[in-house]
Amino acid sequence: MFFLHFKASLRNIHRNRLYSFINIVGLAMGIAAFLLLLEYISFEKSVNGFHKDIAKIYRLLNEDVKGVTWAQIEPGWATRAADKFPEISDYCRFENGIAQGVVKIAGTNNDAFREQNIGYAEGNFFSFFSFPVIAGEPDAFKKANTVFISKASATKYFGTKDPVGKQLELNNQFGRTMFTIGGVYTFPENSDIRNDMVFSLETLRNPANLNQNDWADLNNISSQYIYTFFKLNEGVDYKKFEKKLTALRNELGKENDGVVFRLQPMQYIHLPQSFSDTYHTTGNLKYVYILGIIALLILAIAWFNYINLSTANSLKRAGEVGVRKVIGATRGSLILQFLGESIIVNFLALVLGFVMVYLLQPMFNDIVGVNLSLSAVITSPVWLMGILLLVTGSLITGAFTGYSLSAFKPVDTIKGKIIKSSAGIHLRKGLVVAQFAISFSLILATVLIFQQLKYMRNKNLGVNTEQVLVLRGPEVGKDSTYKNRRSAFMNAIAAQNFVKQYSVSGSIPGSGYNFMTAGFTQPGSKSGDELKSYAFAIIDENYLGTYQIPLKAGRNFTAAECAVEWNDNSKVLLNEKAVQSLGFANAEEAVRTRIQWDERQLEVIGVVNEYHHAGLQRSIDPMIFYPQHNNGYISVRLSTSDLQASTQQLEKLFKSNFPGNPYEYFFADDNFNKQYLSEQQYSWLFSIASIWAIVIACLGLFGLTTFTVESRTRELGIRKVLGATVFHITHLISVDFLKLVGIAAIIAFPVAWYGMHAWLEGFAYRTPIHLWVFLVVSLVGIGIALLTISFQAIKAAIANPVKSLRSE
C-alpha cells in the first residue's frame, strides 16, 4: 500500500510539473532563508556559552544615577572585594585598550605591527575562562613579562615555527617592554573576548613598568579602565551581593558620584536577559528577535504558496478523489496519499534549500561578518527548535490539503461542485493577501532603513571629516631624540603643498573619547551637579581648524598652552552641551567663569559649536577639551585629489622620522561611517529578505494565475468568439488579483509604520517617515504583481479560441 501511494505521488508530481516546480522552488527559497537566518540567531544565542563555569561568572558594572551602565572598573576593587567577601571564590581582570601599541619579534629587524586587539589579563585568565591553550602551560601566564598569543598571531609572526619561549617587544604608552611567549591559545568564533594577544597583568604591578602612568596602578580605585569578573560561590544571591559591593565602594571611594556597583551574569553579557534589561551588552536582542520573526514570515509565505497551489491543483483531481471514495477508499488513506505527496515535495524542497544555503553561505557570511555554517550550529537548542518547526510545518501543510479535499462527499467531488467552493476561494485570497502584506512590510522596512542610513551619512555633523587623512602616532623609539624627531616631522608636514592643516590629538570624531569623567562644578552649580558625566577629548591648537569646527564664544588654545604638562594646565574648552550641563545661561557667561574639577580650578577660555563626535545613534555628549600635544592621532587635511602621491610622501616622511613604526592611515569620513556598520549589515539583510519574500509571493501568484487561466479556458474561448479584446481578457484575469495585492498594501502600511517608528526611536537623530515612501513601494509592488499576472493573462488572451473550446 505504501509503495502504491508513493508511486501515485511521484506520478502526480510529474504530471503537474509546473505546479510542482513552483512549489518546490518556493518552499526551497523559504527554507534557505529560514536556515540562513537561523544560523545567525543560533550563533548569537550561543555567544560565550562555551565557558564551563558561565553560570557562576558575573561581570562587575558601574551604574550612574541615570541608570546608565558601563563595564570599565577601577582595578583595585577586585582585590578589596575578594579579600573582604567570602562569597567570591575567584576573580579575573583584563582590558583591551591600554595595551594597544606596536609589536615586533625582539632582537630582529622583522616588520613591526600595530596591534589594537590586545590587552593585559590576570594570571588566572586561562583557568578562569575556558579558552583552549594549544601550546604551553596555562600556569606560565601568572609570571610577569609573559604573553600568550592566539593561533592566528603565532602564524602571523612565526609562520610554522614553535613560538613558545620566543620574545616579543611591545611598544606602547608604558614604554618598550619585553615579553616571553608562554603559550598559544584559540578562541571560538562565538566569543565576546577575542584578544589576539594577552600580556600578563602582573607586569604592571612593578612601578618601573608603568612609565609614570600612575593611573594604571593595579591597586588604584580612581581610574576606570579594566574589566572585572567574579566567580561567586553556590547559593549566593548576586542581587543582594551587589549591595555589599556598593557599600564597600561608598566606604572606601573618594568620589561622591552616586555610582553603584551592579553584577551582570556572564550568560547575559552578549544578549540581555530581556528587553527591559538596561545593562551594557555587546549584542542586540531586538535585532535577533526581528530576524527571527523575518525568518518565520518568509517560511510562512512559502507555506502559504504551497497550501494555495496544492489545494487549487488538487481541485482538478476532484473526480479522481470521488471515484476512489466510491470504490471504498477511506478518508485516512486519501489523507495519507496527499501527505505522501507533501512529504516528497517538502523533501525535494529541503534538498534544494540546502543547496541554496551552500551557494549563498559565503555572501551571507560577508554580510553578517561571521563565519557561519550549518554544521557549526547543529547542536544549538535554537537550531533544534527550528528544525522541529520546519518538519512540523511541512507535515501540517501537507495534511491540510488531504484533509480539506477528503472532507467532501463523493457525489459532490464527482460532479465538480468542490471547484466552486467559496471557502476554498476565500482561503486562497486570504493567503495571497497575507503573502503580499508581509512582503510589502519587509520592503517598506528596507527602504526606511536605507533612508536612515542615508540621513546619518549626509546630515551636517558640525564637523568636516572629508579630505582628512589620519595617521596613527608612533610608539617605537620614544627616546631622548623623540621630541626633536616629532617636531621635524610636523614641520615637514607643514611644508608640503598638499597639506592645508594638520593636528595631533588623543581623540578624533568617530573614534570615541579619551575618557569619561565627572566631578565638574561652577560657582552657581546645584547639589548633585557634580555627578554629571562629561566626555574628555585631548586636542592641540590646530584641532578645531583641521576639522573646521567653529567657536561659539571665546578663543582657541595656543601652542604654548598645549605644550604644558598634564597637571600644569589650567585652560579648557567646552561644547554647548557642557555649557548647558554646567548650568551656564549662555556661552558668553561660561567664558567668564572658572570651573572646578574636584580640587583643580580650570578656566573656560572658549565654547565650541556643537558637533557630532560620535554617531547619530546617540545624543551629543557634554564635552570638555583639554590641551596637550598628544601623539595618538595625526590628522592631515589634504588639498589635492592625488591621494596616492600624498600618502606616499607622508609615508616617506613618517618612516624617516620614526623608523621601526608601521605606517598606518585611514580617512576620517570612512572611519566615522564605520559606526553605522551594524545598521549597514541589517539593511542588507532586510533587503535580501524583502526581495526573497516578494519573489516567493510572485511565484505563488504566477501559479494561481496559471490555475485560474486553466480552469476558465472554455469561458475565455467563448468570450473571444463573442468579440472580447486582449485588453478585456487580461483585465478580467488580472483585476481580482490586483485587488488582493492592493488590500495587502493597505494592511502593510500601518504595520510597517508602527514597526519602523519603534526602530527609529532608538536613534537620537532620525529621518522622518514620509507618506510618499509608502505610496511608491505600493505602486512598485503592484507593478511587480501585475507583471507576474500579465504573462499568463496575455498568453490566455491571445490563445486561439478554437483550441480553447476544444480543450474541454
Protein Blocks (a to p, Z undefined) as FASTA:
>chain_A
ZZmmmmmmmmmmmmmmmlmmmmmmmmmmmmmmmmmmmmmmmmmmmgoklpmklmmpccdd
dddfkopacfbdcfklmmmmmmmmmkbmbdcddddklmgccdddehiabdcdddfbbcdd
dfklmmmpmcdcfedjfklmmpghiacddfklmmmmnomacfehpacddddfkopadddd
fbdcdddfkbfblcfbdcdfklmmpmklnnopaklpmkbckbccbdcdddddehiafklm
mmmmmmmmmmmpmbdghpacddddfklmmpcfblklmbdcfbdfklmmmmmmmmmmmmmm
mmmmmmmmmmmmmmmmmmmmmmmmmnopafklmmmmmmmmmmmmmmmmmmmmmmmmmmmm
mmmmmmnopacdfklmmmgmklmmmmmmmmmmmmmmmmmmmmmmmmpcfklmmnommmmp
mklmmmmmmmmmmmmmmmmmmmmmmmmmmmmmmmmmmpcghiafehiacddddfehpafk
lmmmmmmmmmmmmmpmkbmbdcddfbdehiapfbdcehiacfkbcehjlmpccddddddf
klmmmnopacfbhcdddfklmmpcfklpcbdcddfklmmmnopablklmmmcccdehjac
cddfbdcddddfbdfkbccddddddddddfkbccdddfbfblmlmmmmmmmmmmmmmghi
acddddfklmmmmmmmmmmmmmmmmmmmmmmmmmmmmmmmmmmmmmmmmmmmmmmmmmmm
nopafklmmmmmmmmmmmmmmmmmmmmmmmmmmmmmmmmmmpmbdcdddfklmmmmmmmm
mmmmmmmmmmmmmmmmmpcfklmmmmZZ
